[in-house]
Amino acid sequence: MSAIPIDTLRRYQTDPMAYFSDSRIPAEGNPRFGDVWADFQAEAFRVLSECILAVESGRHPPWRGVFLERVKGASKDSDIGLALNHALLFSSRPLTIEVAADDFLQASELRGAMADDIRLNSWKGVLEVQTKRIVHREWASECKFLTRDEFARHGSRPDITVCNELSHIQSEGFASTVLDNATKIPSNLTVIATNAGHLKTWQHRWRELYRQNPRWWFQKVDSRPPWQNAADIEDARARSSPSRFKSLFRGIWTPIGGDAIPAKWIDDAILDGRPLSYRTPNYPAGAIGVDAGLSHHHGAVVVACVDPAAQKVRVMRVWDFPPPVRLSRIAGAIREARRIFQVRAVHADPWQFAGLGQQLEQEGFNVELHYPTSANQNSQATALMEVLRNGQLEIHKEHELLVRDLYATQVIDRKSADVTTGYRLAWVEDETGHGDRAAALANILPCCVEALGIPVGPAAEPRVVGRVGGDGMKMWG
């Protein structure tokens, strides 16, 4: 650090705002940051300055954590990276910094921002950029980049922790472990940075927790930063789905299900108060939906009954089977459903179920296998949207995993992709499965809405295993 006067270095050490302001940044002409930064950046730097000075000297920072929620392109990585480089350069004691991200590509964003700062400000060359670390060449301070797919340790003791792009981290367990390590150090500073993400997720729950925590400083930037071109933002709007554009460029947390299923429809379907009775219902129709699951997915069995008088489809019971899924346990749940609800109709995806379906047929069940044809998928997606839109689906809040699946359901309009006509349901795999409970429910909804007299469009005739009730389409027990 001998390339600049020692007095300047001493001023930077005790006054991080001067250090931030004088640093050259990767913009046209490499200007001094203080000449071009936005008000929201200066505000964040003032908070980070106080916190970093405290950590560097081993004191408790004035804020336990800093939560930065900004739209895409609003300089989260660059601003945090500049602050981390100050900690590496000027701490009076060796520091350990941990930056957690979902994968190496995501981690590389912050690493790259720190590397650009070092490159443009040659006096910072005492910091060495390595593949997964940035270290002080003459001091023991280091910044380590941790990713979800490689992280398996619970014993680290970081002085500064950064949870980067929270809305993109797939594992709550990974993020929790990273923050648990931070909790062990009283003088730790934790920084969480993110775009807006999806409602009804653990990331949004964390966001609300820290937004309301008086020990945390929370910043939300939901408008276009001054250096972004308005025409570029309009181009992003044109190429993005409405929900994606709202999350990334307007700072709006959106339903996981995208634009096809408004969160209010799902909210209205959830019952509070007393749980549904598990006694045999006095309904004329009911069915059992099954998703047998893949080797790494959950299995699920869902029972729904139809009340034509009230024009309601009521979810009565949900069984969830974590992997590895045993067909014997699924068969046991199906038999229990018949015993409790007097229902014999079973609707399932044929994957891993054909053999069990034949066995159940011999026991007196009516079994129907739904192959994933475009017509069948369209019927399932349309039926789900219709019962939710019309307020005809009832699910008690105790069926927590099914409720979560519904918020995570994406309805894909295949007409927009010129692939085929109609819709299909899709889910992103996470720690609770792959939408398995909702997939089981979707298998029975077309018959449920048919019993209510709701048209759901043409559907291909599915293959039937065993006896079929009535006209060959209504599969009621």
C-alpha positions in Angstrom: 0.0 0.0 0.0 3.0 2.3 -0.4 1.8 3.7 -3.7 -0.2 6.5 -1.9 0.9 8.7 1.0 0.9 7.2 4.4 -1.3 10.0 5.8 -3.9 9.2 3.2 -3.8 5.5 4.2 -4.3 6.5 7.8 -7.2 8.7 6.9 -8.8 5.8 4.9 -8.3 3.5 7.9 -10.2 5.7 10.3 -12.6 7.2 7.8 -14.1 4.6 5.5 -16.3 7.2 3.9 -13.2 8.9 2.5 -12.0 5.5 1.3 -15.3 4.8 -0.4 -15.5 8.3 -2.0 -11.9 8.3 -3.4 -12.0 4.7 -4.8 -12.1 4.5 -8.6 -15.0 2.5 -10.0 -15.6 0.5 -13.2 -17.7 3.2 -15.0 -16.9 5.3 -18.0 -13.7 7.2 -17.3 -13.2 5.3 -14.0 -14.4 8.2 -11.9 -14.1 8.7 -8.1 -17.0 7.0 -6.5 -18.0 10.0 -4.4 -18.5 12.1 -7.6 -21.1 9.8 -9.0 -22.8 7.7 -6.3 -26.5 7.8 -5.6 -28.0 9.0 -2.4 -29.0 5.5 -1.4 -25.4 4.3 -1.8 -24.0 7.1 0.4 -26.7 6.3 3.0 -25.6 2.6 3.0 -21.9 3.5 3.1 -22.4 5.6 6.2 -24.0 2.6 8.0 -21.4 0.2 6.7 -18.6 2.6 7.8 -19.6 2.5 11.4 -20.1 -1.3 11.4 -16.8 -2.1 9.7 -14.8 0.1 12.0 -16.3 -1.7 15.0 -15.6 -5.1 13.6 -12.0 -4.2 12.6 -11.2 -3.3 16.2 -13.1 -6.2 17.7 -16.1 -4.2 19.0 -19.8 -4.9 18.6 -21.0 -3.1 15.5 -23.9 -0.5 16.1 -26.1 -2.7 13.9 -26.2 -6.5 14.2 -26.8 -6.8 10.6 -27.5 -4.9 7.3 -30.1 -6.0 4.9 -29.8 -4.5 1.4 -32.8 -5.1 -0.9 -32.3 -3.4 -4.3 -33.5 -3.8 -7.8 -31.2 -5.5 -10.3 -28.2 -3.4 -11.3 -28.3 -1.2 -8.2 -24.7 -2.0 -7.3 -25.2 -4.4 -4.4 -22.1 -6.4 -5.2 -19.9 -3.4 -5.9 -20.9 -1.6 -2.8 -20.5 -4.6 -0.5 -17.2 -5.6 -2.2 -15.7 -2.2 -1.6 -16.6 -2.5 2.1 -15.1 -6.0 2.4 -11.9 -4.8 0.8 -11.6 -2.1 3.4 -11.9 -4.7 6.1 -9.2 -6.8 4.5 -6.9 -3.8 4.1 -7.2 -1.9 7.4 -8.3 -4.3 10.2 -6.1 -4.1 13.2 -6.5 -7.8 13.7 -6.8 -10.8 11.3 -10.3 -11.1 10.0 -12.3 -14.0 8.5 -14.9 -13.0 6.1 -17.4 -15.5 4.6 -19.5 -14.8 1.5 -22.3 -17.4 1.0 -24.0 -17.8 -2.4 -26.0 -20.5 -4.0 -23.4 -21.6 -6.5 -19.9 -20.5 -7.8 -21.4 -18.4 -10.6 -23.4 -16.4 -8.1 -20.4 -16.1 -5.7 -18.2 -14.9 -8.6 -20.4 -11.8 -8.9 -19.2 -10.4 -5.6 -15.7 -11.8 -6.1 -15.5 -10.1 -9.4 -16.6 -6.7 -8.0 -13.9 -7.0 -5.3 -11.3 -7.9 -8.0 -12.4 -4.9 -10.2 -11.9 -2.6 -7.2 -8.4 -4.0 -6.6 -7.5 -3.7 -10.3 -8.7 -0.1 -10.6 -7.0 1.1 -7.4 -3.5 -0.3 -7.7 -2.6 0.6 -4.1 -4.9 -2.2 -3.1 -2.7 -4.7 -4.8 -1.6 -6.1 -1.5 -4.9 -8.1 -1.8 -4.5 -11.3 -3.8 -7.5 -12.6 -5.8 -7.7 -16.4 -5.8 -10.3 -18.8 -7.2 -12.3 -19.1 -4.0 -10.6 -16.6 -1.7 -9.3 -13.0 -1.5 -6.4 -12.8 0.9 -4.0 -10.1 2.3 -0.5 -11.0 1.1 1.1 -9.7 4.3 -1.6 -10.3 6.9 -3.8 -13.2 7.9 -7.1 -11.7 6.8 -9.1 -13.5 4.2 -12.4 -13.5 2.4 -13.8 -17.0 1.6 -16.5 -17.7 -1.0 -18.9 -20.5 0.1 -21.4 -22.2 -2.1 -24.4 -24.3 -1.3 -23.2 -27.4 -3.2 -19.9 -27.5 -1.4 -20.7 -26.2 2.1 -20.9 -28.8 4.8 -19.2 -27.2 7.9 -20.7 -25.9 11.1 -17.6 -24.9 12.9 -16.4 -21.6 11.3 -16.1 -18.4 13.3 -16.5 -15.5 10.8 -16.0 -11.8 11.7 -18.1 -10.7 8.8 -20.8 -12.8 7.0 -22.4 -12.0 3.7 -25.4 -13.9 2.5 -25.5 -12.8 -1.1 -28.6 -12.9 -3.4 -30.8 -14.4 -0.7 -33.8 -14.8 -3.1 -31.7 -17.2 -5.3 -30.3 -19.5 -2.5 -32.2 -22.7 -2.9 -31.5 -24.2 0.6 -32.7 -22.6 3.8 -30.5 -25.1 5.7 -27.4 -23.8 4.0 -28.3 -20.2 4.7 -29.3 -21.0 8.3 -25.9 -22.7 8.9 -24.0 -19.8 7.6 -25.9 -17.4 9.8 -25.7 -19.8 12.8 -21.9 -19.5 12.5 -22.2 -15.8 12.5 -24.3 -15.9 15.7 -21.4 -17.5 17.6 -19.3 -14.3 17.3 -20.7 -11.4 19.3 -18.8 -8.8 17.2 -19.9 -10.3 13.9 -21.4 -8.1 11.2 -23.9 -9.9 8.9 -24.9 -8.5 5.6 -27.8 -9.9 3.5 -28.2 -8.7 -0.1 -31.0 -9.6 -2.4 -33.4 -8.7 -5.2 -37.1 -9.0 -4.4 -38.1 -12.7 -4.7 -41.3 -14.7 -4.2 -44.0 -14.4 -1.5 -44.7 -17.3 0.8 -41.1 -18.5 0.8 -38.5 -18.8 3.5 -36.6 -16.0 1.9 -39.6 -13.7 2.2 -40.1 -14.8 5.8 -36.4 -13.9 6.6 -36.9 -10.6 4.8 -39.8 -9.7 7.0 -38.0 -10.9 10.1 -35.0 -8.6 9.5 -37.1 -5.7 8.2 -38.9 -5.6 11.5 -35.9 -6.3 13.7 -34.7 -3.1 15.4 -31.2 -4.5 15.6 -30.9 -4.6 11.8 -30.6 -1.8 9.4 -32.9 -2.3 6.4 -32.7 -0.6 3.0 -35.1 -1.1 0.1 -34.3 0.5 -3.3 -37.2 -0.2 -5.7 -36.6 2.5 -8.4 -34.3 2.6 -11.3 -30.8 3.8 -10.3 -29.6 7.0 -12.1 -27.0 5.2 -14.2 -29.4 2.8 -15.8 -31.0 3.7 -19.2 -34.8 3.8 -19.1 -35.0 2.3 -22.6 -32.9 -0.7 -21.4 -35.4 -1.2 -18.6 -38.3 -1.2 -21.1 -36.4 -3.8 -23.1 -36.2 -5.9 -20.0 -39.9 -5.5 -19.5 -40.6 -6.7 -23.0 -38.5 -9.9 -22.7 -39.5 -10.8 -19.2 -42.7 -12.3 -17.7 -44.6 -9.7 -15.6 -43.7 -11.4 -12.3 -40.0 -11.6 -13.2 -39.9 -7.9 -14.2 -41.7 -6.8 -11.1 -39.2 -8.8 -8.9 -36.0 -7.8 -10.6 -36.7 -4.2 -11.8 -39.5 -2.9 -9.6 -38.6 -4.5 -6.2 -42.0 -6.2 -5.8 -42.2 -9.6 -4.1 -44.5 -11.7 -6.3 -46.3 -15.0 -5.9 -44.2 -18.1 -6.7 -47.0 -19.3 -9.0 -46.2 -16.4 -11.4 -49.0 -14.5 -13.1 -51.6 -17.2 -13.7 -52.6 -17.9 -10.1 -52.9 -14.7 -7.9 -51.9 -15.3 -4.3 -55.3 -14.0 -3.2 -57.0 -17.0 -4.9 -54.9 -19.3 -2.8 -55.3 -17.2 0.4 -59.1 -17.5 0.0 -58.9 -21.3 -0.3 -57.2 -21.8 3.0 -59.4 -22.5 6.0 -58.6 -21.4 9.5 -60.3 -22.5 12.7 -61.1 -26.1 13.5 -59.5 -28.8 11.4 -61.6 -30.7 8.9 -63.3 -33.8 10.4 -61.6 -37.1 9.3 -64.9 -38.9 9.7 -66.7 -40.3 6.7 -68.2 -37.2 4.9 -71.8 -37.1 3.8 -70.8 -36.3 0.2 -71.8 -38.3 -2.9 -68.4 -38.2 -4.5 -64.8 -38.4 -3.5 -61.4 -39.5 -5.0 -57.9 -40.3 -4.1 -55.0 -38.6 -5.9 -51.5 -40.2 -5.9 -48.1 -39.0 -6.9 -45.8 -41.9 -6.4 -42.6 -39.9 -6.6 -39.2 -40.4 -8.1 -36.2 -41.7 -6.3 -35.3 -38.2 -4.9 -38.9 -36.8 -4.7 -41.6 -37.1 -2.1 -44.6 -39.3 -2.6 -48.1 -38.0 -1.8 -51.7 -39.2 -1.4 -54.5 -36.6 -1.3 -58.2 -37.2 -0.6 -60.8 -34.7 -1.9 -64.6 -34.9 -1.6 -67.1 -32.9 -3.7 -70.1 -31.1 -2.1 -72.4 -30.3 -5.1 -74.9 -28.4 -2.8 -72.2 -26.0 -1.7 -70.3 -26.2 -5.0 -67.1 -27.0 -3.1 -64.1 -29.3 -3.6 -62.8 -30.1 -0.1 -59.4 -31.5 0.6 -60.0 -33.9 3.5 -56.6 -35.5 4.1 -53.0 -35.3 2.8 -50.2 -37.9 3.3 -46.6 -37.0 2.5 -43.8 -39.5 2.2 -40.2 -38.2 2.1 -37.7 -40.0 0.0 -37.0 -42.8 -0.5 -40.6 -43.5 -1.2 -41.9 -47.0 -0.6 -45.0 -48.1 -2.6 -46.1 -50.2 0.3 -46.6 -47.0 2.4 -48.5 -45.3 -0.5 -50.7 -48.4 -0.7 -51.3 -48.3 3.0 -52.4 -44.6 2.8 -54.8 -45.5 -0.1 -56.4 -48.3 1.9 -56.7 -46.0 5.0 -58.4 -43.4 2.8 -61.0 -45.9 1.7 -61.6 -47.0 5.3 -62.1 -43.4 6.6 -63.8 -41.8 3.6 -65.5 -44.7 1.8 -63.7 -43.7 -1.4 -62.5 -46.2 -4.0 -61.5 -44.1 -6.9 -57.8 -43.7 -7.4 -56.2 -41.3 -9.9 -52.4 -41.5 -10.4 -49.6 -40.7 -12.7 -48.5 -44.0 -14.3 -44.8 -43.5 -13.2 -44.0 -46.4 -10.8 -47.7 -47.0 -10.2 -48.9 -49.4 -12.9 -48.1 -52.6 -10.9 -49.6 -51.2 -7.7 -52.7 -50.1 -9.6 -53.4 -53.6 -10.8 -53.0 -54.9 -7.3 -55.5 -52.2 -6.0 -57.9 -53.1 -8.8 -58.0 -56.6 -7.5 -58.9 -55.2 -4.1 -61.9 -53.4 -5.4 -60.5 -50.0 -6.2 -61.3 -48.1 -9.4 -57.9 -47.0 -10.7 -57.3 -44.5 -13.5 -53.8 -43.6 -14.8 -53.2 -40.2 -16.2 -50.5 -40.1 -18.8 -48.7 -36.7 -19.2 -50.3 -35.9 -22.5 -50.8 -32.2 -23.4 -54.6 -32.7 -23.1 -54.4 -34.3 -19.7 -52.0 -31.6 -18.5 -54.3 -28.9 -19.8 -57.3 -30.4 -18.0 -55.4 -30.5 -14.7 -54.1 -26.9 -15.0 -57.5 -25.5 -16.1 -59.3 -27.4 -13.3 -56.9 -26.0 -10.7 -57.3 -22.4 -12.0 -61.1 -22.7 -12.2 -61.7 -23.9 -8.6 -59.3 -21.3 -7.2 -60.7 -18.5 -9.3 -64.3 -19.4 -8.4 -63.5 -19.9 -4.7 -64.6 -23.6 -4.9 -61.5 -25.2 -3.4 -61.1 -25.6 0.4 -57.9 -26.6 2.1 -57.3 -26.4 5.8 -54.2 -24.6 6.9 -53.0 -27.8 8.7 -52.2 -29.2 5.2 -49.1 -27.0 5.3 -47.1 -28.8 2.5 -50.0 -28.8 0.1 -50.6 -25.1 0.7 -46.9 -24.4 0.1 -47.1 -26.4 -3.1 -50.0 -24.3 -4.4 -48.1 -21.1 -3.8 -45.2 -22.6 -5.6 -47.3 -23.8 -8.6 -46.4 -22.3 -12.0 -49.0 -22.4 -14.8 -47.1 -22.5 -18.1 -49.0 -21.2 -21.1 -47.6 -23.3 -23.9 -49.4 -21.3 -26.6 -47.0 -18.5 -26.0 -44.1 -20.8 -26.9 -45.8 -22.2 -30.0 -45.2 -25.7 -28.7 -48.8 -26.8 -28.4 -52.1 -25.5 -27.0 -53.2 -25.2 -23.5 -51.5 -25.1 -20.1 -49.5 -27.3 -17.8 -48.5 -27.2 -14.2 -44.8 -26.9 -13.1 -42.9 -26.8 -9.9 -39.3 -26.0 -8.9 -37.7 -28.7 -6.8 -36.7 -27.7 -3.3 -36.2 -29.3 0.1 -39.9 -30.3 0.5 -40.1 -32.0 -2.9 -41.2 -31.2 -6.4 -44.8 -30.0 -5.8 -45.8 -33.6 -5.1 -48.8 -32.9 -3.0 -50.2 -30.4 -5.5 -49.5 -32.9 -8.3 -51.5 -35.6 -6.4 -54.4 -33.1 -6.1 -54.2 -32.2 -9.7 -54.7 -35.8 -10.7 -58.3 -35.7 -9.2 -59.4 -32.1 -9.9 -60.7 -32.7 -13.5 -63.1 -35.3 -12.2 -64.0 -33.0 -9.2 -64.9 -30.1 -11.4 -66.8 -32.4 -13.8 -68.9 -33.4 -10.8 -69.5 -29.7 -10.1 -70.5 -29.1 -13.7 -67.5 -26.9 -14.6 -66.3 -27.4 -18.2 -62.5 -27.6 -18.3 -61.9 -28.1 -22.0 -61.1 -31.2 -24.0 -59.1 -34.0 -22.5 -57.6 -37.1 -23.9 -59.1 -40.4 -22.8 -56.6 -41.6 -20.1 -55.7 -45.3 -19.9 -57.8 -47.1 -17.3 -56.7 -49.9 -15.1 -59.6 -51.8 -13.5 -63.2 -50.9 -13.3 -64.6 -47.5 -14.2 -67.7 -46.2 -12.6 -70.7 -45.0 -14.6 -69.9 -43.7 -18.1 -66.3 -44.5 -17.9 -65.2 -41.0 -16.8 -66.5 -40.3 -13.3 -64.3 -42.3 -11.0 -66.1 -42.0 -7.7 -66.1 -44.6 -5.0 
